Amino acid sequence: MEMAPRGRGAALNPTNRFETISIERDPEIPGPERVDTELLRDTSRSVISRNDSPDVGFEASVNPYRGCEHGCIYCYARPTHEYLGFSAGLDFETRILVKEDAAELLRKELSSRKWEPQVLVMSGVTDPYQPVERKLEITRRCLAVLAEFRQPVGVITKNELVTRDIDYLRELNEHDAVCVHLSITTLDGDLARKMEPRASHPRERLKAIERLAAAGIPVGVMVAPIVPAITDHETAKILEAAANAGATSAGYVVMRLPGAVAGLFEEWVERHFPDRKEKVLNRVRDLRGGKLNDPRFGSRMRGEGIYAEQIRATFETFKRRYGLDQRRRELSSAAFRRPGQVEQLGLFG
């Protein structure tokens, strides 16, 4: 059986769906024990991405990084790496594209009269607080710009590093312009290390919720994704732990396996849970009309059928029990400003 390199979620680099030529490695030759992270420069000239999906609650997002070193085996964003000429497997978590000038691009776009103030999300695709952010501070510099413009932003992350930026988050909160959600898939540290190897330990994510709540910053928990027959039994415990830490809201997403993610996840289950592989995959199929993935809007985030209803009912029951059903404060763009233009107007009294 193929073994994943140390600290990585995927063991394979499946063929890019857009490539006509592929290289097959001899299965008798073991793969590398370690694969280092390679940082590549992203030369995009825009940093705000748009989407028109009815399944997500936002239209605009900022993604400082493409690819994600957290290495979550279930990550729905893995296939996006194929558009860059890479694989959705190991490449996704080891070849990270970095938008070094993201803050400058963000300032330019927010300064434009074409920008109509609305909520931004960091990030819509990959985590803005993946490990390399500790050194590069690109997300932090983007938050500095957002705070200066009083631009509302929602932050979603699996990394306790978000607490480093409490200073800017506080500034935004003064204008009802920020909320943070920590994504917690499991409370089992050993399972988390296998499933999302370079994300913060669940214990540290709960501490991050506690610190953010203590700072007065609206913070919630995303039970995301719920992995059938592996983490689905933990929903109540995750909600209870998050509420005890200070979370006031909660959401969930059921695991989805688009494109190459299905094969990567299937190999991962075989590697870590061979005794329940068929149970896990059959539960996924129960949610997806007999398939491993259903890309249809309206069902892809929650699934359909009896099992999907059981997941929903369990989540809603314990969300209410632990007081996580408080009405979420709407983020406001009322205080949005373009600093340079405000100063110029001040010259005329």
C-alpha positions in Angstrom: 0.0 0.0 0.0 1.2 3.5 -0.9 2.3 5.6 2.1 1.9 9.3 2.3 5.1 11.4 2.8 5.5 12.6 6.4 3.1 15.3 7.3 1.1 15.1 4.1 -2.5 14.0 3.6 -2.3 12.6 0.0 -0.1 9.8 -0.9 -0.5 10.2 -4.7 -0.3 12.7 -7.5 -3.1 11.7 -9.8 -3.0 12.7 -13.4 -4.2 16.2 -14.1 -7.5 15.9 -16.0 -6.4 18.5 -18.5 -3.1 16.6 -19.4 -3.0 14.2 -22.3 0.4 12.7 -21.2 1.0 11.1 -17.8 3.9 9.5 -16.0 3.2 6.3 -14.1 5.5 5.5 -11.2 6.6 1.9 -10.7 4.4 0.7 -7.8 7.3 -1.5 -6.6 9.4 1.6 -6.0 8.5 3.3 -2.7 7.6 7.0 -2.9 9.6 9.6 -1.0 9.4 9.7 2.8 9.3 13.5 2.7 8.2 16.2 0.2 9.2 19.8 0.9 6.9 22.7 0.3 7.7 24.8 -2.7 6.6 28.4 -2.8 5.8 29.8 -6.3 4.9 33.4 -7.2 1.4 34.1 -8.3 1.3 36.9 -10.8 -2.4 37.5 -10.8 -3.3 41.2 -11.2 -6.5 41.0 -9.2 -7.0 39.6 -5.7 -10.8 39.8 -5.3 -12.5 36.7 -6.8 -16.2 36.5 -7.7 -18.6 33.6 -7.6 -22.3 33.2 -8.4 -22.9 29.9 -6.5 -26.3 29.9 -4.7 -24.7 27.5 -2.2 -22.4 30.0 -0.5 -23.4 33.1 1.3 -21.0 35.5 -0.3 -20.1 36.8 -3.8 -16.6 38.1 -3.3 -13.5 36.6 -1.6 -9.8 37.2 -1.2 -7.4 34.2 -1.5 -3.8 35.1 -0.7 -2.6 31.6 -1.5 -3.5 28.9 -4.1 -2.9 25.4 -2.9 -2.9 24.7 0.8 -0.3 23.1 3.0 -2.8 22.0 5.6 -3.2 18.9 3.3 -6.8 18.1 4.2 -7.5 14.9 2.3 -11.2 15.8 1.7 -10.5 19.4 0.5 -13.0 20.3 -2.3 -10.5 22.9 -3.6 -7.9 20.3 -4.7 -9.1 20.2 -8.3 -8.5 24.0 -8.7 -4.8 23.2 -8.8 -5.3 21.3 -12.0 -6.1 24.6 -13.7 -2.5 25.7 -12.9 -1.0 22.6 -14.5 -0.5 20.7 -11.2 -2.0 17.7 -9.6 -4.8 17.7 -7.1 -2.8 15.4 -4.9 0.5 16.1 -3.3 1.1 19.0 -5.6 -1.9 20.8 -4.0 -0.4 20.7 -0.6 3.3 21.1 -1.5 3.4 23.6 -4.4 1.8 26.7 -3.0 1.3 29.8 -5.2 1.8 33.0 -3.2 0.2 36.4 -4.0 3.1 38.5 -2.6 1.4 41.8 -3.5 -2.1 40.8 -2.4 -2.3 43.7 0.0 -1.3 46.2 -2.6 -3.8 44.8 -5.1 -6.5 44.8 -2.5 -5.9 48.5 -1.7 -6.1 49.3 -5.4 -9.4 47.4 -5.9 -11.0 48.8 -2.9 -9.9 52.3 -3.9 -11.7 52.0 -7.2 -15.1 53.6 -7.7 -16.0 50.3 -9.4 -16.0 48.6 -6.0 -19.4 48.5 -4.4 -18.9 47.8 -0.6 -20.1 44.3 0.2 -18.8 41.5 2.5 -15.5 39.9 1.5 -14.6 36.4 2.7 -11.1 35.2 3.5 -10.8 32.8 2.0 -13.3 31.3 -0.4 -11.0 28.5 -1.6 -7.9 27.9 0.5 -7.0 28.8 4.1 -5.6 32.3 4.6 -3.8 31.1 7.7 -1.9 28.1 6.4 1.6 27.5 7.9 3.6 29.7 5.5 1.4 32.7 6.6 3.3 32.8 9.9 6.4 33.9 8.0 5.0 35.8 5.0 2.2 37.7 6.8 0.3 38.3 3.6 -3.1 37.7 5.2 -2.1 40.1 8.0 -1.2 42.8 5.6 -4.5 42.3 3.8 -6.4 42.7 7.1 -4.5 45.9 7.7 -5.9 47.3 4.4 -9.4 46.0 5.3 -9.2 47.7 8.7 -8.1 51.0 7.1 -11.0 50.9 4.6 -13.4 49.6 7.3 -14.3 46.9 4.7 -16.4 44.1 6.2 -14.9 40.7 6.1 -15.7 37.1 7.2 -12.7 34.9 8.1 -12.8 31.1 7.9 -9.8 29.1 9.0 -8.5 25.9 10.6 -5.5 27.6 12.1 -5.1 29.2 15.6 -2.8 31.7 13.9 -5.8 33.9 13.3 -5.5 35.1 17.0 -2.2 36.8 16.0 -4.3 39.4 14.2 -6.7 40.3 16.9 -5.5 43.9 16.7 -6.9 44.4 13.2 -10.0 42.2 13.9 -10.8 44.5 16.9 -10.5 47.6 14.7 -13.0 46.0 12.2 -15.3 44.9 14.9 -15.7 48.6 16.1 -17.6 49.0 12.8 -19.5 45.7 12.9 -17.3 44.7 10.0 -15.9 41.3 11.0 -16.7 37.8 12.1 -14.5 34.7 12.4 -15.3 31.0 12.0 -13.0 28.2 13.1 -13.5 25.0 11.1 -13.4 21.9 13.4 -13.8 18.5 11.8 -13.0 16.3 14.7 -11.9 16.7 18.4 -9.7 13.6 18.0 -6.1 14.9 17.6 -4.9 11.6 16.2 -7.6 11.5 13.5 -7.0 15.2 12.7 -3.3 14.6 12.2 -4.2 11.9 9.6 -7.0 13.8 7.9 -5.7 17.4 8.0 -2.0 16.9 8.9 -0.8 20.5 9.0 -3.8 22.3 10.4 -3.9 23.3 14.0 -4.7 20.7 16.6 -8.5 20.8 17.5 -7.5 21.8 21.0 -5.7 24.9 19.6 -8.7 25.8 17.5 -10.9 25.8 20.5 -8.4 28.0 22.3 -8.6 30.4 19.3 -12.4 30.6 19.7 -11.9 31.4 23.4 -9.3 34.1 22.7 -11.4 35.7 20.0 -14.5 35.6 22.1 -12.6 37.2 25.0 -11.6 40.0 22.7 -15.2 40.7 21.9 -14.9 39.5 18.3 -18.0 37.6 16.9 -16.8 34.0 16.5 -18.5 30.8 15.4 -17.7 27.2 14.6 -18.1 25.4 11.3 -18.5 21.6 11.7 -16.9 21.2 8.3 -16.9 18.9 6.7 -18.9 16.2 8.4 -17.2 12.9 7.1 -19.7 10.0 7.0 -18.9 7.1 9.3 -15.7 8.8 10.5 -16.6 12.1 12.2 -20.4 12.2 11.9 -20.8 11.0 15.5 -18.9 14.0 16.9 -21.2 16.7 15.9 -22.8 17.2 19.3 -19.4 17.2 21.1 -17.9 19.7 18.7 -20.8 22.1 19.2 -20.7 21.7 22.9 -16.9 22.3 23.0 -17.2 25.4 20.8 -20.1 26.9 22.8 -18.1 26.4 26.0 -15.2 28.2 24.4 -17.4 31.2 23.5 -18.7 30.6 20.0 -22.2 32.1 19.4 -23.0 30.6 16.0 -22.5 27.4 14.0 -22.8 26.0 10.6 -22.0 22.7 8.9 -21.1 21.2 5.5 -21.2 17.6 4.5 -18.1 16.3 2.8 -18.2 16.4 -1.0 -15.7 14.7 -3.3 -15.4 16.6 -6.7 -13.1 15.3 -9.4 -9.8 13.8 -8.3 -10.7 14.2 -4.6 -12.9 11.1 -4.7 -10.0 8.9 -5.7 -7.6 10.6 -3.2 -10.1 10.1 -0.4 -10.8 6.5 -1.3 -7.1 5.7 -1.2 -6.8 7.5 2.2 -9.7 5.5 3.7 -8.1 2.3 2.4 -4.8 3.4 4.1 -6.2 4.5 7.5 -9.5 2.7 7.9 -9.4 -0.5 5.7 -11.9 -2.3 8.0 -14.7 0.3 7.4 -13.8 1.5 3.9 -17.0 0.2 2.3 -19.2 1.5 5.1 -17.7 5.0 4.7 -18.0 5.0 0.9 -21.5 3.6 1.0 -22.5 6.3 3.4 -21.2 8.9 1.0 -23.2 7.3 -1.8 -26.3 7.4 0.5 -25.9 11.2 0.5 -25.1 11.6 -3.2 -27.8 9.6 -5.1 -25.6 6.5 -5.3 -22.5 8.3 -6.4 -19.4 9.6 -4.6 -20.2 13.2 -5.7 -23.2 15.2 -6.7 -22.3 18.6 -8.0 -25.8 20.0 -8.2 -26.5 23.3 -6.5 -28.8 22.9 -3.6 -27.6 19.5 -2.6 -23.8 19.4 -2.8 -23.3 21.1 0.6 -25.8 19.1 2.6 -26.6 15.9 0.6 -30.0 14.4 0.1 -31.9 11.4 1.6 -32.6 9.9 5.0 -29.0 10.1 6.1 -28.7 13.7 5.1 -31.8 14.5 7.1 -30.4 12.7 10.2 -27.3 14.8 10.0 -29.3 18.0 9.7 -31.7 17.1 12.5 -28.7 16.2 14.8 -27.0 19.4 14.0 -30.0 21.6 14.6 -31.0 19.9 17.8 -27.6 20.4 19.4 -27.1 23.8 17.9 -30.2 24.9 19.8 -29.2 23.0 23.0 -25.9 24.8 23.2 -27.1 28.2 22.4 -25.5 28.4 19.0 -28.7 29.5 17.3 -28.3 33.1 18.2 -29.2 35.4 15.3 -26.0 36.2 13.5 -25.1 39.8 13.3 -25.1 41.1 9.8 -21.8 42.6 8.8 -22.1 46.3 7.9 -20.5 48.3 5.2 -21.9 51.6 6.5 -18.5 52.8 7.8 -16.7 51.9 4.6 -14.3 54.6 3.4 -11.6 55.2 0.8 -8.9 56.8 3.1 -6.9 58.7 0.4 -10.1 60.3 -1.0 -11.4 61.2 2.5 -8.1 63.1 3.3 -8.3 65.0 0.0 -11.8 66.1 0.7 -10.7 67.3 4.1 -8.4 69.9 2.4 -11.6 71.7 1.3 -13.1 71.8 4.8 
